[in-house]
Amino acid sequence: MNIAFFGSSLVSAYWNGAATYYRGIIRALHELGFDVTFYEPDAYGRQQHRDIADPQWARVVVYENSREALDRALGMARGSDVIVKASGVGVFDRELEEAVLDRPSSSIAVFWDVDAPATLDRLAADSDDPFHRLVPRYDLVLTYGGGEPVRRAYHAAGARECVPIYNALDTTTHYPVAVEPRFDCDLAFLGNRLPDREARVEQFFLNAAAEMRDKRLLLGGSGWDDKPLPANVRYLGHVYTGDHNAFNSTPTAVLNISRESMARYGFSPATRVFEAAGAGACLITDAWEGIEQFLDPGREVLIAHDGAEVAQHVNALSRDAARRIGVAARRRTLAQHTYAHRAAQVSALLQGRTVLA
C-alpha cells in the first residue's frame, strides 16, 4: 500500500516540532511494508536547516512555495492508495484540505491533525470556515493526541471516524548515550518560543529557576534570544535532533511543558516526553489530564502544577533517584509506547480494522 503524505517537513526539525513524530510513524510504517512519499514545501528556511538527509524509508518530494508547484505535487500523489493531509503544513493549508479530497474513489483520504486543539479552536471560532464542510468527506481523521475530548469534538464536527495516534519513541534515534559536559545541569528544558507556550514556560521554568538560584538550568529551542533570563539559566539556541539524546541523558532532570491548548485538552503527550523517556531521562512534566495513561506518576515521571513544584522536585532529587525514574520510564515506553506500536494501529485502521489506543 502506498501513501502520499503532505506535511510540514520530514527532513528538518527547524521550527517544526512534528518532525520527530513524522519520522517515527513513517519509518515504522515502512517496516510494515508501506511505501510512503512525503511532500513538503520549501518554506521557513527548513531546507537550509536540514538535520537528516533524504531517508531510505521514504521518498521526499520538496515543492516550491507556489500554487503551480503544489498542483504538480498533487498530480503526482493522486494515484496513491492513501492520501494524507497533515495539519500545519504552513503553506497552502486550506487549499490542500480540499484538494486532497479530489482523489480516485479507491483511495483513502486521511486528515492527520498534529495540532487538534488549534484546528478545533479554529472551527469553533468561525462557523463559515470551509473546513466544516470538508471534515465529513475524509474517510478518517487521525490526531496527534487529545484523547476522548478531541474524538468527541471531531465526531460532533461530522468526522466519520477519529482516532488518536499518540506520540511515541523511535528506538532507532532516541536512546541513552554518554553524558556530555556542555549539557550538564540540574534541569533542562527544550522547546521553541511560541505564543501558546511562552506564559507556561515563564510559570514552570523561569519561575522555578528564580526559586533555586543555586541550581544550573539549560534552555534550548529557537526564539528565546531576546527573552530576559535568570542568571542561572544558560540559553543554547536551536538544539539539533542529533544532540537530543545527549541533551536528555546528561541533566539530572528534564522538563516537559505542554502548550496551553494541549494541556487544556489533555491526553496529549509531547514528542519530548517519549524522547526523554527513551534516553532514560528523569522527566518532570506540567500536570495534564491523562498523563497516567502513558507514565506512572511518582515512579516513571514527576508531576508539577507550577514552578514552585518544579523547584521542589529538583531540590529533592538525587542523581540515583533520578536514574531510577528514568530507567522505569524507558522500560514502560519500550513496552507500550514505541512507533512500532503506533504504526500497527495505523496499519489496522487503513486495512479496515479499528484498533483504539
C-alpha positions in Angstrom: 0.0 0.0 0.0 1.4 3.4 -1.0 0.8 6.6 1.0 1.2 10.2 -0.2 1.8 12.4 2.9 1.5 16.2 2.7 3.2 17.6 5.9 5.4 20.4 7.1 8.8 18.7 6.8 10.3 15.3 7.2 13.9 16.3 6.8 14.0 19.3 9.0 13.0 19.9 12.6 13.7 23.6 12.3 10.6 25.4 13.7 8.9 22.0 13.1 8.1 20.1 16.3 6.2 17.4 14.3 9.4 16.2 12.5 10.2 13.5 15.1 6.6 12.3 15.1 6.5 12.1 11.3 9.8 10.3 11.2 8.9 7.7 13.8 5.5 6.9 12.3 6.7 6.8 8.7 9.8 4.7 9.4 7.6 2.2 11.3 5.0 2.1 8.5 7.8 1.4 6.0 9.0 -1.5 8.2 5.4 -2.9 7.9 5.6 -2.7 4.1 4.1 0.7 3.3 5.6 2.8 0.6 5.5 6.4 1.7 6.2 9.6 -0.3 6.4 12.7 1.8 5.5 16.0 0.1 6.8 19.2 1.8 7.1 22.8 0.8 10.4 24.7 0.5 9.4 27.2 3.3 10.5 28.8 6.6 14.2 28.0 5.9 13.7 24.3 6.7 15.6 23.1 3.7 18.6 25.3 4.8 18.4 23.7 8.2 18.0 20.0 7.4 19.1 17.7 10.1 18.7 14.4 8.1 19.3 13.5 4.5 16.5 12.0 2.4 15.9 8.7 4.3 15.8 5.3 2.7 12.5 4.5 4.3 10.6 7.3 2.5 10.7 9.3 -0.7 10.8 13.0 -0.1 9.4 15.5 -2.6 10.2 19.2 -1.9 8.0 21.5 -3.9 8.4 25.3 -4.4 6.2 27.7 -2.4 3.8 28.3 -5.3 0.3 27.1 -6.3 1.7 25.7 -9.5 4.3 23.6 -7.8 1.6 22.4 -5.3 -0.7 21.4 -8.1 2.2 19.4 -9.7 2.8 17.6 -6.4 -0.9 16.8 -6.0 -0.9 15.4 -9.5 2.0 13.1 -8.6 0.1 12.0 -5.4 -3.3 11.4 -6.9 -2.9 7.8 -7.7 -1.8 6.7 -4.2 -3.8 4.2 -2.1 -3.8 6.7 0.8 -3.6 10.5 0.6 -2.8 12.2 3.9 -3.2 15.9 4.6 -1.4 16.8 7.9 -2.4 20.0 9.7 0.2 22.8 10.0 1.9 22.3 6.6 2.4 26.1 6.8 1.9 26.7 3.0 -1.5 26.5 1.2 -3.0 24.6 4.1 -6.6 25.4 3.3 -6.1 24.7 -0.4 -4.6 21.3 0.5 -7.5 20.5 2.8 -9.9 20.5 -0.1 -7.5 19.4 -2.9 -6.6 16.0 -1.4 -10.2 15.1 -1.4 -10.2 15.2 -5.2 -8.9 11.6 -5.5 -10.0 8.3 -7.1 -12.8 6.6 -5.3 -10.4 3.7 -4.5 -8.1 6.0 -2.5 -8.4 6.7 1.3 -8.3 10.3 2.3 -6.9 11.0 5.8 -6.7 14.2 7.7 -3.9 13.8 10.2 -4.1 16.5 12.8 -0.9 17.2 14.6 -2.4 20.1 16.5 -6.1 19.2 17.1 -6.7 21.9 19.7 -5.7 24.6 17.2 -7.9 23.1 14.5 -10.9 22.6 16.7 -10.5 26.1 18.1 -10.4 27.4 14.6 -13.6 25.7 13.7 -15.3 26.9 16.9 -14.3 30.5 16.1 -15.6 30.6 12.6 -18.9 28.9 11.6 -18.1 29.8 7.9 -14.7 28.1 7.8 -14.8 25.9 4.7 -13.2 23.1 6.7 -16.6 22.5 8.4 -18.0 21.0 5.2 -14.8 19.1 4.4 -14.4 17.1 7.7 -17.2 14.7 6.9 -15.6 13.9 3.5 -12.5 12.5 4.9 -12.5 8.7 5.4 -10.5 9.0 8.6 -9.3 11.7 11.0 -6.1 10.8 12.9 -4.8 13.1 15.7 -1.5 13.5 17.4 -3.3 13.5 20.8 -6.3 14.8 22.6 -8.0 11.5 23.7 -11.7 11.4 24.2 -12.3 15.2 24.3 -10.8 15.5 20.8 -12.6 12.5 19.5 -15.9 13.8 20.7 -15.3 17.2 19.2 -14.3 15.8 15.8 -17.4 13.5 15.7 -19.5 16.5 16.6 -17.9 18.2 13.6 -19.1 15.3 11.4 -16.0 13.1 11.2 -16.7 9.6 10.1 -14.1 8.2 12.5 -11.5 9.9 14.6 -8.6 8.0 16.4 -5.7 9.4 18.3 -2.3 8.2 17.2 -0.1 9.3 20.1 3.5 10.4 20.0 5.9 7.6 20.8 9.5 6.5 20.9 11.6 5.9 17.9 14.1 3.4 19.2 16.4 3.8 16.3 17.0 7.5 17.0 16.4 8.1 20.7 18.2 6.1 23.4 20.6 6.6 26.3 24.1 8.0 25.4 27.1 9.1 27.4 26.8 12.4 29.2 28.2 15.5 27.6 29.6 18.2 29.8 28.0 21.0 27.7 24.6 19.7 28.7 25.5 19.1 32.4 22.9 20.9 34.6 20.3 20.2 37.2 17.3 20.9 35.0 16.9 21.3 31.2 14.0 22.4 29.0 13.8 22.2 25.2 11.1 24.0 23.3 10.6 26.7 20.7 9.2 30.0 21.8 5.5 30.0 20.8 2.6 32.3 21.9 0.7 29.2 23.1 3.7 28.2 25.3 5.6 31.2 26.5 3.4 32.0 29.6 3.7 28.4 30.7 7.5 28.4 30.2 7.6 31.5 32.4 5.4 29.8 35.0 7.1 26.3 35.1 10.7 27.0 34.0 11.7 30.6 34.6 9.8 30.9 37.9 11.3 27.6 39.1 14.8 29.0 38.1 14.2 32.0 40.3 13.4 29.8 43.2 16.6 27.8 43.0 19.4 30.2 42.3 22.0 27.6 43.4 20.9 25.2 40.6 22.1 25.3 37.0 19.4 25.3 34.2 19.6 25.0 30.4 17.1 26.4 27.9 17.1 25.0 24.4 15.0 25.9 21.4 14.5 28.7 18.9 13.2 32.2 19.5 14.4 32.9 23.1 17.3 35.1 22.1 15.8 38.3 23.5 13.9 36.8 26.5 15.2 38.0 29.9 16.5 35.0 31.7 17.6 34.4 35.3 21.4 34.4 35.8 21.4 30.6 36.5 19.8 29.8 33.1 22.0 29.3 30.1 20.5 29.6 26.7 21.6 27.2 24.0 19.5 28.2 21.0 18.3 25.6 18.5 19.3 22.1 19.5 19.6 19.8 16.5 18.0 16.4 16.8 21.4 14.7 16.7 22.1 16.3 20.1 18.7 15.4 21.7 20.0 12.1 23.2 22.8 13.9 25.0 20.6 16.8 26.0 18.2 14.2 27.6 20.8 11.8 29.0 23.0 14.4 30.8 21.0 16.6 33.1 19.7 15.4 36.4 16.2 16.1 35.2 14.4 17.2 32.0 11.3 19.3 32.0 8.3 19.0 29.7 6.0 22.0 29.4 2.8 21.5 27.3 1.4 24.2 25.2 -1.6 25.8 26.8 -4.1 24.3 24.3 -2.6 20.8 24.6 -2.8 21.0 28.4 -6.4 22.2 28.2 -7.5 19.2 26.1 -5.2 16.7 28.0 -4.2 13.3 26.7 -1.5 15.0 24.6 2.0 13.9 25.5 4.5 15.9 23.6 7.2 14.3 21.4 9.7 15.4 24.0 8.1 13.1 26.6 9.0 9.9 24.8 12.3 11.3 23.5 13.3 11.9 27.1 11.9 8.6 28.3 13.7 6.8 25.5 17.0 8.3 26.6 16.4 7.2 30.2 15.9 10.8 31.5 14.2 11.7 34.7 11.2 13.6 33.4 9.3 16.3 35.2 6.1 17.4 33.4 3.5 20.0 33.9 0.2 18.4 35.1 -2.3 17.5 32.4 -5.2 15.1 32.3 -4.3 11.6 31.1 -0.6 11.5 31.9 -1.1 8.3 33.9 -2.2 6.6 30.6 1.4 6.9 29.5 3.6 7.0 32.6 3.1 6.3 36.2 3.3 9.5 38.3 5.9 9.3 41.1 7.5 6.2 39.7 8.1 6.8 36.0 7.5 10.6 35.9 7.3 13.5 38.3 4.3 15.9 38.1 4.3 19.6 38.8 1.4 22.1 38.9 3.6 25.2 38.9 7.1 26.4 39.1 7.3 26.0 42.8 6.6 22.3 42.5 9.2 22.0 39.8 11.7 23.6 42.1 10.7 21.2 44.9 11.2 18.2 42.7 14.7 19.4 41.6 15.8 20.3 45.1 14.8 16.9 46.5 16.1 14.9 43.6 19.3 12.9 43.9 21.2 11.5 40.9 20.4 8.0 42.0 16.6 8.7 42.4 16.6 10.5 39.0 18.3 7.5 37.4 15.7 5.1 38.8 12.8 7.2 37.5 14.5 7.4 34.1 15.1 3.6 33.9 11.4 2.9 34.8 10.2 5.4 32.2 12.3 3.8 29.5 11.1 0.3 30.4 7.4 1.4 30.2 7.9 3.2 27.0 9.7 0.3 25.3 6.9 -2.0 26.3 3.9 0.2 25.3 4.8 3.4 23.5 7.1 2.9 20.5 6.3 3.9 17.0 6.1 0.2 16.1 3.0 0.1 18.4 1.6 3.2 16.7 2.3 2.0 13.2 0.5 -1.3 13.9 -2.5 0.8 15.0 -2.4 2.9 11.8 -2.0 -0.2 9.6 -5.0 -1.9 11.2 -7.1 1.2 10.6 -6.1 1.5 7.0 -6.8 -2.1 6.5 -10.3 -1.5 7.7 -9.9 -2.7 11.3 -10.4 -0.4 14.2 -7.8 -0.5 17.0 -8.3 2.0 19.7 -5.4 3.4 21.8 
